[in-house]
């Protein structure tokens, strides 16, 4: 595809810039109109690239774009997933150029969405265009582009259930993640799932004076702290009963393969300003975030938190607690186990309530799969190095849902880099990654 | 004084309500102006009641009001202490009527400060007015009213040192506490001290994504919870090294005397809506709050506390932690012990900072003292029952300072009741206690 890119790169950039100029911020009501404009533009692009059909579907939230080209129903079908919504741009004062006025500086495109995910999804549209126009298309190709990824995809799963037959596919192809570096390509072959709850511990039915009652009453903050403390033991294991039942241990061979990823612990600690790491005994830092589940308190509050001192024993204390899950852990089940466990460890004098907030399952793309192998060959050809399999610590719950609904595994072939600072000011995307990504995607189809 | 109250009660309430309408929240900068307004109003009230002089003194913080009437320097002098500042009103949504719009419901005044301490100090002004107007005054009476009690009285001790001669007295008379019930009057003959600190636990130098880092990094909230949990052992003992070194154990006789106080554990639990009490092994509930030290978290915060879910590992977590001390425990020493201990238990990957906020020592008023006996007779006459000596769980650290500076013991003749829920929403003060309190105070002067 290299020659095709060389020939059309000016047009590619012009088209991408038009997409980046649309301020499609899904979380902000004022941009509701922009979401539709962006969705319509993508449907146009799909048709122009060679789709048989492309359509904007309304949902309860922002619209979904669906387009496809069917060659022969007996051939494999690839479903490309992407999202056209972007994060808010604040603090806007920290941007060097305007977030919705794309600009090329030092070999990178600067704009909100340049990487996440407009830049990355656009590569798929252009690789598709190349395959169609050059007569190289040998699969049925479908596109599902949503406008709610940055707000947790509230509509897509429901929509996908209703349109299950339309979306039927053999593999879900996604570029919405990073690779280790542009010298060390990697393929994300698994993401963690998530179970996120809010817990409330209630003691006395009103706030009490800590002088009059202190020492005689179970303080809900102290109680909550003790309960939280007990959730992780001294070996870094989560104590929720049954939590590890469905966790699959990796084989020594698999662990060795993942350990190929370059990693410098000193650099890691320095990058986040800590003097020591901490986690489950017996696992490396990359394993702790990649292949092992974890539990974190994401927020805590209770009592007096203003300026100065207030001598109060509060009636209640609260925490937001989330667990990252590994593939094969089912988030509804884990949520239930947590709830049962947390209620069971409530000490005398307090009541505990756990409210599930949301969650999703993790998923795997086995390195032995046809899709992984095709992606690996494609990346090796473009980058000159065999890619490293990696596991993402984060979650894309909607992909786990799509996997479940469609029965097809997602393949995460991401071309973002840490330097792109997605979600932050001055988001960017390297032109070299943009071009190499398109080439690698076209080769994926060749090898699949 | 009964007849005098009957005759003037409407005016008394009108004047008190004017005082209660001033939102004199000492901990909130926005109320700085209200503090001065409140102080000026009190100086006016003292003059109108019959003081020779009354004046508002500026301090580095909120003003101090001082007023006096000198009859004869050879007569005993009583210094009345009170405070006109109040606690914040949040959560304001739980108030049934507006906190600074006093209202009478079911025989009680509802307002922030209705009991603590505007309602109680106002009784002293009116008892004083009665003695002056009816020609019954037989002591020199001084008033010291501060505006910083709820924030730990940072200015009064210094001011009192500078004005030691002005404040010279034989006894410090205070109504800023509760009695056991309106059927069982009690005199507080000792208060606990206080050491109040704020602790910050910092991990990574920025907020992190809990998916990318969860499991590998010591989460400051989890760390803070574990550290807090470790502060109290399974027997309810505080684990801070050296904490109990200066605690004096009471004799079995003393414990028996205090145990005369009627106490119904079921009623206690019911009154605050808990199903069980909790505290130091080997001590009763009343002992746990009266003669034993305690430790409570008064506030905690960190991470995401808004609506819904945010998958963050916060950079830091914070808590306000206070210890109630018994007489003979010195609060500076305890604060230092706490700081040293808390820093020493910081786990790897986080840094800990402890900031002392305020504190004070506890103190005792012997039951054999002239002041105690006069108060006992006064209360017996009004309530028809001999009062029980009790020990207050709360702290008025400034009184320990005043005792030290002036060489006079404080007598705590409090008329609050548990039902008043001071520091909480819907603070109230029973009208019957308001009237009986005035009468008892006037009789105290008669018997002293």
Boltz contact constraints between the chains, C-beta under 6 A:
constraints:
  - contact:
      token1: [A, 196]
      token2: [B, 309]
      max_distance: 6.0
  - contact:
      token1: [A, 203]
      token2: [B, 274]
      max_distance: 6.0
  - contact:
      token1: [A, 204]
      token2: [B, 272]
      max_distance: 6.0
  - contact:
      token1: [A, 204]
      token2: [B, 273]
      max_distance: 6.0
  - contact:
      token1: [A, 204]
      token2: [B, 274]
      max_distance: 6.0
  - contact:
      token1: [A, 205]
      token2: [B, 273]
      max_distance: 6.0
  - contact:
      token1: [A, 206]
      token2: [B, 421]
      max_distance: 6.0
  - contact:
      token1: [A, 206]
      token2: [B, 424]
      max_distance: 6.0
  - contact:
      token1: [A, 207]
      token2: [B, 424]
      max_distance: 6.0
  - contact:
      token1: [A, 209]
      token2: [B, 423]
      max_distance: 6.0
  - contact:
      token1: [A, 210]
      token2: [B, 296]
      max_distance: 6.0
  - contact:
      token1: [A, 210]
      token2: [B, 298]
      max_distance: 6.0
  - contact:
      token1: [A, 211]
      token2: [B, 393]
      max_distance: 6.0
  - contact:
      token1: [A, 211]
      token2: [B, 394]
      max_distance: 6.0
  - contact:
      token1: [A, 211]
      token2: [B, 395]
      max_distance: 6.0
  - contact:
      token1: [A, 212]
      token2: [B, 393]
      max_distance: 6.0
  - contact:
      token1: [A, 212]
      token2: [B, 394]
      max_distance: 6.0
  - contact:
      token1: [A, 214]
      token2: [B, 294]
      max_distance: 6.0
  - contact:
      token1: [A, 214]
      token2: [B, 296]
      max_distance: 6.0
  - contact:
      token1: [A, 214]
      token2: [B, 324]
      max_distance: 6.0
  - contact:
      token1: [A, 215]
      token2: [B, 279]
      max_distance: 6.0
  - contact:
      token1: [A, 215]
      token2: [B, 288]
      max_distance: 6.0
  - contact:
      token1: [A, 215]
      token2: [B, 289]
      max_distance: 6.0
  - contact:
      token1: [A, 215]
      token2: [B, 292]
      max_distance: 6.0
  - contact:
      token1: [A, 215]
      token2: [B, 294]
      max_distance: 6.0
  - contact:
      token1: [A, 216]
      token2: [B, 277]
      max_distance: 6.0
  - contact:
      token1: [A, 216]
      token2: [B, 279]
      max_distance: 6.0
  - contact:
      token1: [A, 216]
      token2: [B, 285]
      max_distance: 6.0
  - contact:
      token1: [A, 216]
      token2: [B, 288]
      max_distance: 6.0
  - contact:
      token1: [A, 216]
      token2: [B, 289]
      max_distance: 6.0
  - contact:
      token1: [A, 218]
      token2: [B, 278]
      max_distance: 6.0
  - contact:
      token1: [A, 219]
      token2: [B, 296]
      max_distance: 6.0
  - contact:
      token1: [A, 221]
      token2: [B, 297]
      max_distance: 6.0
  - contact:
      token1: [A, 221]
      token2: [B, 300]
      max_distance: 6.0
  - contact:
      token1: [A, 222]
      token2: [B, 297]
      max_distance: 6.0
  - contact:
      token1: [A, 225]
      token2: [B, 225]
      max_distance: 6.0
  - contact:
      token1: [A, 225]
      token2: [B, 228]
      max_distance: 6.0
  - contact:
      token1: [A, 225]
      token2: [B, 229]
      max_distance: 6.0
  - contact:
      token1: [A, 226]
      token2: [B, 229]
      max_distance: 6.0
  - contact:
      token1: [A, 228]
      token2: [B, 225]
      max_distance: 6.0
  - contact:
      token1: [A, 229]
      token2: [B, 225]
      max_distance: 6.0
  - contact:
      token1: [A, 229]
      token2: [B, 226]
      max_distance: 6.0
  - contact:
      token1: [A, 229]
      token2: [B, 229]
      max_distance: 6.0
  - contact:
      token1: [A, 272]
      token2: [B, 204]
      max_distance: 6.0
  - contact:
      token1: [A, 273]
      token2: [B, 204]
      max_distance: 6.0
  - contact:
      token1: [A, 273]
      token2: [B, 205]
      max_distance: 6.0
  - contact:
      token1: [A, 274]
      token2: [B, 204]
      max_distance: 6.0
  - contact:
      token1: [A, 274]
      token2: [B, 349]
      max_distance: 6.0
  - contact:
      token1: [A, 276]
      token2: [B, 348]
      max_distance: 6.0
  - contact:
      token1: [A, 276]
      token2: [B, 349]
      max_distance: 6.0
  - contact:
      token1: [A, 277]
      token2: [B, 216]
      max_distance: 6.0
  - contact:
      token1: [A, 278]
      token2: [B, 218]
      max_distance: 6.0
  - contact:
      token1: [A, 278]
      token2: [B, 348]
      max_distance: 6.0
  - contact:
      token1: [A, 278]
      token2: [B, 349]
      max_distance: 6.0
  - contact:
      token1: [A, 279]
      token2: [B, 215]
      max_distance: 6.0
  - contact:
      token1: [A, 279]
      token2: [B, 216]
      max_distance: 6.0
  - contact:
      token1: [A, 285]
      token2: [B, 216]
      max_distance: 6.0
  - contact:
      token1: [A, 288]
      token2: [B, 215]
      max_distance: 6.0
  - contact:
      token1: [A, 288]
      token2: [B, 216]
      max_distance: 6.0
  - contact:
      token1: [A, 289]
      token2: [B, 215]
      max_distance: 6.0
  - contact:
      token1: [A, 289]
      token2: [B, 216]
      max_distance: 6.0
  - contact:
      token1: [A, 292]
      token2: [B, 215]
      max_distance: 6.0
  - contact:
      token1: [A, 294]
      token2: [B, 214]
      max_distance: 6.0
  - contact:
      token1: [A, 294]
      token2: [B, 215]
      max_distance: 6.0
  - contact:
      token1: [A, 296]
      token2: [B, 210]
      max_distance: 6.0
  - contact:
      token1: [A, 296]
      token2: [B, 214]
      max_distance: 6.0
  - contact:
      token1: [A, 296]
      token2: [B, 219]
      max_distance: 6.0
  - contact:
      token1: [A, 296]
      token2: [B, 313]
      max_distance: 6.0
  - contact:
      token1: [A, 297]
      token2: [B, 221]
      max_distance: 6.0
  - contact:
      token1: [A, 297]
      token2: [B, 222]
      max_distance: 6.0
  - contact:
      token1: [A, 298]
      token2: [B, 303]
      max_distance: 6.0
  - contact:
      token1: [A, 298]
      token2: [B, 304]
      max_distance: 6.0
  - contact:
      token1: [A, 298]
      token2: [B, 312]
      max_distance: 6.0
  - contact:
      token1: [A, 299]
      token2: [B, 303]
      max_distance: 6.0
  - contact:
      token1: [A, 299]
      token2: [B, 304]
      max_distance: 6.0
  - contact:
      token1: [A, 299]
      token2: [B, 305]
      max_distance: 6.0
  - contact:
      token1: [A, 300]
      token2: [B, 221]
      max_distance: 6.0
  - contact:
      token1: [A, 300]
      token2: [B, 300]
      max_distance: 6.0
  - contact:
      token1: [A, 300]
      token2: [B, 302]
      max_distance: 6.0
  - contact:
      token1: [A, 301]
      token2: [B, 301]
      max_distance: 6.0
  - contact:
      token1: [A, 301]
      token2: [B, 305]
      max_distance: 6.0
  - contact:
      token1: [A, 302]
      token2: [B, 300]
      max_distance: 6.0
  - contact:
      token1: [A, 303]
      token2: [B, 298]
      max_distance: 6.0
  - contact:
      token1: [A, 303]
      token2: [B, 299]
      max_distance: 6.0
  - contact:
      token1: [A, 304]
      token2: [B, 298]
      max_distance: 6.0
  - contact:
      token1: [A, 304]
      token2: [B, 299]
      max_distance: 6.0
  - contact:
      token1: [A, 305]
      token2: [B, 299]
      max_distance: 6.0
  - contact:
      token1: [A, 305]
      token2: [B, 301]
      max_distance: 6.0
  - contact:
      token1: [A, 308]
      token2: [B, 27]
      max_distance: 6.0
  - contact:
      token1: [A, 308]
      token2: [B, 151]
      max_distance: 6.0
  - contact:
      token1: [A, 309]
      token2: [B, 196]
      max_distance: 6.0
  - contact:
      token1: [A, 309]
      token2: [B, 357]
      max_distance: 6.0
  - contact:
      token1: [A, 309]
      token2: [B, 358]
      max_distance: 6.0
  - contact:
      token1: [A, 312]
      token2: [B, 298]
      max_distance: 6.0
  - contact:
      token1: [A, 312]
      token2: [B, 423]
      max_distance: 6.0
  - contact:
      token1: [A, 313]
      token2: [B, 296]
      max_distance: 6.0
  - contact:
      token1: [A, 324]
      token2: [B, 214]
      max_distance: 6.0
  - contact:
      token1: [A, 348]
      token2: [B, 276]
      max_distance: 6.0
  - contact:
      token1: [A, 348]
      token2: [B, 278]
      max_distance: 6.0
  - contact:
      token1: [A, 349]
      token2: [B, 274]
      max_distance: 6.0
  - contact:
      token1: [A, 349]
      token2: [B, 276]
      max_distance: 6.0
  - contact:
      token1: [A, 349]
      token2: [B, 278]
      max_distance: 6.0
  - contact:
      token1: [A, 357]
      token2: [B, 309]
      max_distance: 6.0
  - contact:
      token1: [A, 358]
      token2: [B, 309]
      max_distance: 6.0
  - contact:
      token1: [A, 393]
      token2: [B, 211]
      max_distance: 6.0
  - contact:
      token1: [A, 393]
      token2: [B, 212]
      max_distance: 6.0
  - contact:
      token1: [A, 394]
      token2: [B, 211]
      max_distance: 6.0
  - contact:
      token1: [A, 394]
      token2: [B, 212]
      max_distance: 6.0
  - contact:
      token1: [A, 395]
      token2: [B, 211]
      max_distance: 6.0
